[in-house]
Amino acid sequence: MVRSHVYSCFWLGLPSRFCVGNFPEETMEIVLEDEEGEEYEAVYIGRRSGLSGGWKRFALDHKLDDGDALLFELVEPKRFKIYVFKGNENANLTSAGKRGRATSSEEEDKDVEESGDEEHSSRATKRSSARLLRKRKA
């Protein structure tokens, strides 16, 4: 899962090759069933190969986060059984995860600067500048 799947827009695009082989190119209601058997009605939009209405409720009820993985099993023509695998906190792409990686990079930069190695220090400064630019664009 990435941010757009589980925050703000709650859009989940499905592999188009799978959709073409298994679903019509029209909008239809499907059922998402979790591991406990709880059912969620969702809207599949065929021309866009993805889930919209109803997906948000599933995502929120299961506290999905970016970095989590889901296994979708098509058990009937309009029914998915979904298995949720929570992501590793260090591997996901949430803001906290970004801060964690930046902190370790900043510590590395500090170590390099303390070593007095100008060549490495210059590279560390460039990395820090690149990180700042990425944060500003995000």
N, CA, C and O of each residue as an XYZ file, in Angstrom:
552
protein
N       0.842     -1.179      0.000
C       0.000      0.000      0.000
C       0.889      1.245      0.000
O       1.967      1.278      0.594
N       0.396      2.237     -0.677
C       1.041      3.548     -0.663
C       0.025      4.566     -0.178
O      -1.155      4.255     -0.015
N       0.490      5.780      0.050
C      -0.341      6.833      0.643
C      -1.697      7.020     -0.026
O      -2.710      7.127      0.664
N      -1.737      7.061     -1.345
C      -3.002      7.314     -2.048
C      -3.998      6.162     -1.874
O      -5.197      6.355     -2.073
N      -3.525      4.982     -1.511
C      -4.419      3.848     -1.277
C      -5.124      3.947      0.069
O      -6.262      3.500      0.212
N      -4.447      4.535      1.059
C      -4.944      4.461      2.431
C      -5.138      5.811      3.119
O      -5.561      5.851      4.274
N      -4.841      6.909      2.439
C      -5.066      8.250      2.971
C      -5.684      9.102      1.876
O      -5.625      8.733      0.703
N      -6.250     10.184      2.219
C      -6.825     11.207      1.323
C      -7.740     10.651      0.239
O      -8.946     10.566      0.475
N      -7.247     10.270     -0.924
C      -8.139      9.936     -2.044
C      -8.706      8.513     -1.985
O      -9.730      8.247     -2.613
N      -8.087      7.614     -1.267
C      -8.576      6.238     -1.111
C      -8.938      5.597     -2.448
O     -10.052      5.104     -2.629
N      -8.012      5.610     -3.355
C      -8.168      4.961     -4.658
C      -7.220      3.779     -4.706
O      -6.044      3.917     -4.368
N      -7.707      2.623     -5.119
C      -6.848      1.451     -5.239
C      -6.926      0.911     -6.647
O      -7.894      0.244     -7.014
N      -5.911      1.198     -7.434
C      -5.824      0.652     -8.780
C      -5.418     -0.810     -8.719
O      -4.539     -1.192     -7.947
N      -6.054     -1.607     -9.525
C      -5.738     -3.034     -9.608
C      -4.987     -3.295    -10.907
O      -5.104     -2.513    -11.850
N      -4.225     -4.369    -10.972
C      -3.494     -4.667    -12.209
C      -4.461     -4.788    -13.393
O      -5.377     -5.610    -13.377
N      -4.243     -3.966    -14.406
C      -5.176     -3.925    -15.536
C      -5.248     -5.263    -16.266
O      -6.315     -5.647    -16.745
N      -4.155     -5.960    -16.355
C      -4.151     -7.263    -17.034
C      -5.090     -8.239    -16.313
O      -5.832     -8.987    -16.951
N      -5.047     -8.219    -14.988
C      -5.941     -9.059    -14.195
C      -7.388     -8.642    -14.428
O      -8.258     -9.487    -14.636
N      -7.642     -7.337    -14.395
C      -9.012     -6.824    -14.536
C      -9.612     -7.159    -15.895
O     -10.776     -7.550    -15.979
N      -8.839     -7.012    -16.944
C      -9.329     -7.314    -18.296
C      -9.727     -8.784    -18.391
O     -10.720     -9.119    -19.037
N      -8.965     -9.653    -17.757
C      -9.257    -11.084    -17.816
C     -10.373    -11.548    -16.896
O     -10.887    -12.655    -17.061
N     -10.764    -10.709    -15.914
C     -11.726    -11.175    -14.917
C     -12.967    -10.315    -14.719
O     -13.951    -10.782    -14.145
N     -12.940     -9.073    -15.181
C     -14.066     -8.169    -14.955
C     -14.484     -7.488    -16.250
O     -13.670     -7.316    -17.158
N     -15.760     -7.098    -16.336
C     -16.202     -6.314    -17.495
C     -15.656     -4.883    -17.371
O     -15.205     -4.472    -16.302
N     -15.702     -4.151    -18.451
C     -15.191     -2.778    -18.449
C     -16.271     -1.790    -18.008
O     -16.372     -0.687    -18.543
N     -17.054     -2.189    -17.054
C     -18.132     -1.329    -16.556
C     -17.971     -1.147    -15.052
O     -17.179     -1.839    -14.412
N     -18.721     -0.219    -14.506
C     -18.736     -0.008    -13.069
C     -19.689     -1.005    -12.442
O     -20.805     -1.198    -12.926
N     -19.249     -1.643    -11.359
C     -20.089     -2.645    -10.710
C     -19.747     -2.724     -9.230
O     -18.669     -2.309     -8.804
N     -20.667     -3.257     -8.466
C     -20.416     -3.466     -7.050
C     -19.766     -4.831     -6.863
O     -20.146     -5.820     -7.490
N     -18.772     -4.849     -5.976
C     -18.121     -6.108     -5.621
C     -18.068     -6.195     -4.103
O     -18.341     -5.218     -3.407
N     -17.717     -7.365     -3.600
C     -17.615     -7.583     -2.161
C     -16.152     -7.836     -1.805
O     -15.457     -8.622     -2.448
N     -15.713     -7.139     -0.756
C     -14.388     -7.366     -0.186
C     -14.610     -8.078      1.145
O     -15.302     -7.556      2.019
N     -14.037     -9.250      1.301
C     -14.194    -10.025      2.527
C     -12.852    -10.117      3.226
O     -11.854    -10.513      2.623
N     -12.829     -9.744      4.525
C     -11.563     -9.819      5.242
C     -11.350    -11.219      5.819
O     -12.172    -12.112      5.616
N     -10.259    -11.401      6.526
C      -9.896    -12.717      7.059
C     -10.889    -13.246      8.086
O     -10.988    -14.458      8.280
N     -11.629    -12.349      8.752
C     -12.634    -12.764      9.736
C     -13.992    -13.002      9.094
O     -14.943    -13.370      9.784
N     -14.099    -12.800      7.793
C     -15.360    -13.014      7.098
C     -16.255    -11.789      7.036
O     -17.369    -11.863      6.517
N     -15.774    -10.636      7.570
C     -16.575     -9.412      7.486
C     -16.572     -8.919      6.044
O     -15.539     -8.914      5.373
N     -17.748     -8.506      5.583
C     -17.906     -8.104      4.190
C     -18.042     -6.587      4.053
O     -18.647     -5.917      4.890
N     -17.464     -6.079      2.983
C     -17.526     -4.655      2.651
C     -17.936     -4.535      1.194
O     -17.327     -5.152      0.320
N     -18.962     -3.745      0.930
C     -19.332     -3.486     -0.460
C     -18.428     -2.390     -0.992
O     -18.172     -1.398     -0.311
N     -17.951     -2.573     -2.200
C     -17.077     -1.590     -2.830
C     -17.500     -1.412     -4.277
O     -18.214     -2.243     -4.838
N     -17.056     -0.331     -4.864
C     -17.355     -0.053     -6.267
C     -16.093     -0.287     -7.084
O     -15.045      0.304     -6.825
N     -16.216     -1.159     -8.074
C     -15.135     -1.398     -9.033
C     -15.440     -0.565    -10.271
O     -16.526     -0.668    -10.841
N     -14.484      0.258    -10.685
C     -14.654      1.094    -11.873
C     -13.845      0.458    -13.002
O     -12.620      0.565    -13.043
N     -14.542     -0.197    -13.901
C     -13.906     -0.979    -14.957
C     -13.018     -0.189    -15.887
O     -11.924     -0.640    -16.226
N     -13.464      0.989    -16.310
C     -12.649      1.748    -17.277
C     -11.356      2.269    -16.655
O     -10.439      2.670    -17.372
N     -11.279      2.264    -15.310
C     -10.069      2.713    -14.616
C      -9.373      1.569    -13.881
O      -8.316      1.773    -13.285
N      -9.949      0.380    -13.919
C      -9.382     -0.817    -13.275
C      -9.033     -0.588    -11.808
O      -7.899     -0.819    -11.386
N     -10.017     -0.132    -11.036
C      -9.710      0.088     -9.632
C     -10.926      0.157     -8.738
O     -12.068      0.166     -9.197
N     -10.643      0.206     -7.425
C     -11.673      0.258     -6.408
C     -11.808      1.672     -5.869
O     -10.818      2.360     -5.618
N     -13.045      2.085     -5.698
C     -13.303      3.418     -5.160
C     -14.266      3.290     -3.988
O     -13.846      2.885     -2.904
N     -15.532      3.618     -4.164
C     -16.501      3.597     -3.082
C     -16.468      2.303     -2.296
O     -16.509      1.218     -2.876
N     -16.394      2.412     -0.975
C     -16.344      1.251     -0.110
C     -14.928      0.856      0.268
O     -14.706      0.281      1.334
N     -13.979      1.156     -0.588
C     -12.581      0.841     -0.286
C     -12.106      1.633      0.937
O     -11.350      1.114      1.759
N     -12.546      2.880      1.054
C     -12.130      3.731      2.178
C     -12.515      3.079      3.507
O     -11.705      3.025      4.433
N     -13.731      2.594      3.596
C     -14.187      1.964      4.840
C     -13.324      0.749      5.175
O     -12.929      0.559      6.326
N     -13.033     -0.072      4.162
C     -12.181     -1.242      4.387
C     -10.815     -0.804      4.908
O     -10.315     -1.349      5.892
N     -10.215      0.185      4.243
C      -8.882      0.662      4.618
C      -8.865      1.224      6.039
O      -7.953      0.931      6.811
N      -9.864      2.025      6.382
C      -9.909      2.620      7.720
C     -10.187      1.572      8.794
O      -9.545      1.576      9.845
N     -11.135      0.679      8.538
C     -11.463     -0.359      9.520
C     -10.274     -1.277      9.816
O     -10.152     -1.805     10.922
N      -9.414     -1.460      8.839
C      -8.255     -2.340      9.016
C      -6.980     -1.565      9.341
O      -5.890     -2.132      9.404
N      -7.140     -0.252      9.547
C      -6.011      0.618      9.914
C      -4.820      0.405      8.975
O      -3.675      0.273      9.408
N      -5.128      0.375      7.684
C      -4.085      0.169      6.690
C      -3.169      1.384      6.639
O      -3.608      2.519      6.823
N      -1.911      1.132      6.391
C      -0.912      2.191      6.329
C      -0.029      1.939      5.119
O       0.049      0.819      4.614
N       0.638      2.999      4.657
C       1.547      2.744      3.545
C       2.654      1.835      4.068
O       3.137      1.994      5.189
N       3.037      0.891      3.240
C       3.995     -0.128      3.641
C       3.333     -1.462      3.943
O       4.003     -2.495      3.969
N       2.007     -1.453      4.176
C       1.287     -2.707      4.388
C       1.112     -3.409      3.038
O       1.168     -2.774      1.984
N       0.903     -4.714      3.087
C       0.678     -5.489      1.864
C      -0.649     -6.222      1.984
O      -1.019     -6.676      3.067
N      -1.356     -6.335      0.881
C      -2.620     -7.058      0.846
C      -2.558     -8.119     -0.231
O      -2.000     -7.900     -1.306
N      -3.129     -9.259      0.063
C      -3.258    -10.325     -0.916
C      -4.736    -10.423     -1.254
O      -5.565    -10.688     -0.384
N      -5.062    -10.208     -2.523
C      -6.442    -10.288     -3.002
C      -6.626    -11.642     -3.683
O      -5.898    -11.987     -4.613
N      -7.612    -12.404     -3.205
C      -7.940    -13.680     -3.824
C      -9.354    -13.566     -4.391
O     -10.310    -13.338     -3.650
N      -9.478    -13.723     -5.692
C     -10.790    -13.680     -6.329
C     -11.452    -15.035     -6.086
O     -11.101    -16.028     -6.723
N     -12.422    -15.066     -5.150
C     -13.042    -16.336     -4.766
C     -14.356    -16.586     -5.494
O     -14.817    -17.724     -5.587
N     -14.952    -15.522     -6.006
C     -16.165    -15.590     -6.831
C     -16.045    -14.468     -7.852
O     -15.196    -13.590     -7.699
N     -16.874    -14.478     -8.889
C     -16.731    -13.448     -9.922
C     -16.739    -12.000     -9.417
O     -16.094    -11.145    -10.024
N     -17.444    -11.706     -8.332
C     -17.494    -10.339     -7.816
C     -17.144    -10.289     -6.329
O     -17.686     -9.473     -5.585
N     -16.234    -11.170     -5.902
C     -15.873    -11.237     -4.479
C     -14.379    -11.506     -4.305
O     -13.828    -12.466     -4.845
N     -13.743    -10.622     -3.531
C     -12.346    -10.814     -3.159
C     -12.258    -11.206     -1.694
O     -12.933    -10.620     -0.849
N     -11.438    -12.181     -1.397
C     -11.023    -12.458     -0.024
C      -9.687    -11.726      0.113
O      -8.784    -11.910     -0.703
N      -9.569    -10.892      1.159
C      -8.374    -10.062      1.304
C      -7.638    -10.425      2.587
O      -8.226    -10.480      3.667
N      -6.339    -10.670      2.445
C      -5.460    -10.979      3.568
C      -4.539     -9.783      3.767
O      -3.910     -9.311      2.820
N      -4.460     -9.293      5.009
C      -3.685     -8.090      5.327
C      -2.375     -8.489      6.007
O      -2.367     -9.282      6.948
N      -1.283     -7.933      5.523
C       0.041     -8.133      6.104
C       0.575     -6.759      6.481
O       0.882     -5.944      5.611
N       0.685     -6.507      7.780
C       1.142     -5.204      8.249
C       2.617     -5.040      7.916
O       3.418     -5.957      8.100
N       2.963     -3.845      7.417
C       4.339     -3.562      7.025
C       5.250     -3.360      8.215
O       4.801     -3.049      9.318
N       6.520     -3.539      7.977
C       7.544     -3.271      8.973
C       7.633     -1.767      9.156
O       7.728     -1.032      8.173
N       7.604     -1.298     10.394
C       7.626      0.145     10.657
C       8.822      0.818      9.994
O       8.707      1.951      9.528
N       9.968      0.142      9.944
C      11.156      0.742      9.338
C      11.120      0.718      7.818
O      11.878      1.434      7.164
N      10.234     -0.108      7.251
C      10.204     -0.253      5.796
C       9.129      0.593      5.138
O       9.181      0.817      3.928
N       8.129      1.080      5.924
C       7.054      1.800      5.262
C       7.449      3.235      4.958
O       8.509      3.700      5.377
N       6.593      3.929      4.231
C       6.948      5.244      3.713
C       6.171      6.365      4.390
O       5.983      7.427      3.795
N       5.720      6.152      5.615
C       5.011      7.220      6.313
C       5.986      8.319      6.681
O       7.200      8.143      6.574
N       5.463      9.440      7.110
C       6.318     10.548      7.530
C       7.266     10.113      8.628
O       8.434     10.502      8.626
N       6.785      9.315      9.566
C       7.647      8.847     10.647
C       8.789      8.006     10.079
O       9.929      8.113     10.529
N       8.476      7.168      9.088
C       9.514      6.355      8.468
C      10.554      7.209      7.763
O      11.749      6.919      7.820
N      10.090      8.278      7.091
C      11.018      9.179      6.420
C      11.920      9.858      7.435
O      13.126      9.989      7.226
N      11.307     10.296      8.559
C      12.113     10.939      9.588
C      13.141      9.968     10.125
O      14.278     10.357     10.390
N      12.761      8.704     10.292
C      13.701      7.708     10.803
C      14.890      7.541      9.885
O      16.028      7.459     10.347
N      14.638      7.491      8.591
C      15.741      7.359      7.637
C      16.576      8.621      7.600
O      17.803      8.547      7.535
N      15.928      9.792      7.640
C      16.661     11.047      7.605
C      17.533     11.174      8.837
O      18.661     11.659      8.747
N      17.031     10.747      9.988
C      17.801     10.841     11.213
C      19.068     10.019     11.102
O      20.142     10.487     11.481
N      18.964      8.788     10.583
C      20.167      7.970     10.462
C      21.125      8.573      9.446
O      22.339      8.496      9.636
N      20.615      9.171      8.372
C      21.477      9.832      7.388
C      22.122     11.059      7.995
O      23.296     11.336      7.748
N      21.358     11.799      8.791
C      21.913     12.985      9.422
C      23.016     12.603     10.403
O      24.031     13.292     10.509
N      22.806     11.480     11.131
C      23.848     11.019     12.037
C      25.095     10.625     11.253
O      26.215     10.907     11.679
N      24.901      9.972     10.105
C      26.024      9.598      9.252
C      26.755     10.845      8.780
O      27.986     10.891      8.790
N      25.986     11.871      8.360
C      26.588     13.119      7.908
C      27.387     13.767      9.025
O      28.485     14.275      8.795
N      26.836     13.752     10.244
C      27.518     14.347     11.387
C      28.820     13.618     11.652
O      29.847     14.247     11.905
N      28.784     12.259     11.594
C      29.999     11.472     11.805
C      31.064     11.816     10.776
O      32.240     11.945     11.115
N      30.656     11.966      9.514
C      31.595     12.301      8.450
C      32.188     13.677      8.692
O      33.397     13.868      8.558
N      31.337     14.641      9.051
C      31.827     15.993      9.285
C      32.794     16.034     10.460
O      33.785     16.762     10.423
N      32.507     15.245     11.517
C      33.401     15.212     12.675
C      34.732     14.571     12.337
O      35.735     14.847     12.993
N      34.758     13.711     11.314
C      36.004     13.043     10.955
C      36.972     13.997     10.260
O      38.168     13.719     10.170
N      36.449     15.122      9.770
C      37.305     16.114      9.127
C      37.650     15.769      7.691
O      38.471     16.457      7.085
N      37.065     14.748      7.133
C      37.323     14.337      5.752
C      36.508     15.238      4.827
O      35.293     15.080      4.711
N      37.182     16.186      4.169
C      36.475     17.174      3.349
C      35.731     16.546      2.180
O      34.619     16.965      1.858
N      36.328     15.551      1.543
C      35.679     14.925      0.397
C      34.354     14.295      0.829
O      33.325     14.509      0.189
N      34.380     13.523      1.909
C      33.151     12.902      2.407
C      32.195     13.948      2.947
O      30.980     13.817      2.799
N      32.729     14.981      3.568
C      31.887     16.041      4.121
C      31.130     16.753      3.010
O      29.962     17.100      3.184
N      31.776     16.975      1.875
C      31.126     17.625      0.733
C      29.980     16.766      0.217
O      28.900     17.274     -0.086
N      30.221     15.460      0.118
C      29.152     14.561     -0.324
C      28.000     14.549      0.676
O      26.833     14.504      0.287
N      28.333     14.589      1.963
C      27.297     14.601      2.994
C      26.456     15.868      2.875
O      25.236     15.821      3.029
N      27.098     16.992      2.604
C      26.370     18.251      2.452
C      25.449     18.184      1.246
O      24.314     18.657      1.308
N      25.923     17.602      0.147
C      25.090     17.467     -1.047
C      23.888     16.581     -0.756
O      22.780     16.874     -1.203
N      24.101     15.477      0.005
C      22.984     14.605      0.359
C      21.973     15.355      1.210
O      20.766     15.231      1.005
N      22.467     16.134      2.166
C      21.566     16.905      3.030
C      20.768     17.908      2.213
O      19.569     18.075      2.436
N      21.420     18.575      1.272
C      20.733     19.558      0.424
C      19.677     18.883     -0.432
O      18.578     19.413     -0.591
N      19.992     17.733     -0.979
C      19.040     17.002     -1.815
C      17.832     16.584     -0.985
O      16.700     16.646     -1.465
N      18.063     16.159      0.256
C      16.945     15.782      1.132
C      16.049     16.976      1.414
O      14.825     16.845      1.408
N      16.641     18.138      1.661
C      15.850     19.337      1.929
C      14.990     19.705      0.726
O      13.830     20.083      0.886
N      15.550     19.599     -0.477
C      14.787     19.907     -1.681
C      13.619     18.950     -1.845
O      12.522     19.372     -2.209
N      13.843     17.650     -1.577
C      12.766     16.672     -1.678
C      11.671     16.973     -0.674
O      10.489     16.859     -1.000
N      12.039     17.357      0.548
C      11.042     17.665      1.573
C      10.212     18.868      1.152
O       8.999     18.883      1.357
N      10.852     19.878      0.564
C      10.127     21.076      0.142
C       9.145     20.771     -0.969
O       8.052     21.337     -1.004
N       9.525     19.873     -1.891
C       8.646     19.519     -3.010
C       7.472     18.671     -2.548
O       6.396     18.717     -3.144
N       7.679     17.887     -1.473
C       6.613     16.994     -0.978
C       5.507     17.715     -0.272
O       4.555     17.085      0.190
